[in-house]
Amino acid sequence: MSNLALTVCKVAINRPMDVPVTHPNWSERIIYAKTHNLWHYHIGIPNYEKSEKGDYTSEYVLHYIKGDDFIKLVDLSAHPPLNLPSVECLV
């Protein structure tokens, strides 16, 4: 695996906790993400872009539940805005 791929893998995985505190539903989104152990991965489609914070982002993200010994894929969506998966996607 190339150094870029390792770097991208390292910084493209995020929890939805990075929601700006100014977001109107900040508290609800954080609680929802923590309750369902939601994570998202920027998949590089159409390409990776380096953010001002130095993270690699992309238009499309893969949402997943990260358990102790499993990962469950639950949704794929474009952003912004980052919409969390519905409850129906989590079952």
JOVENZI-V23743 format. One line per field, one symbol per residue. ss: DSSP state (H for helix, E for strand, C for the rest). psi: psi as a letter, one per 30 degrees, with the letter a starting at -180 (. if undefined). A space follows every 10 residues. Layout:
# JOVENZI-V23743
ss: ???
psi: ???
This chain:
# JOVENZI-V23743
ss: CCHHHHHHHH HCEEEHHHCC CCCCCHHHHH HHHHHCCEEE EECCCCCCEE CCCCCEECCE EEEEEECCCC EEEEEEEECC CCCCCCHHHH C
psi: kleeeeeeee ffkllgfgkk ffkfheeeee eeeeeghkll kjggkflkkk lffflkllek kkklkjaegl kjkflkllll ljklkleeff .
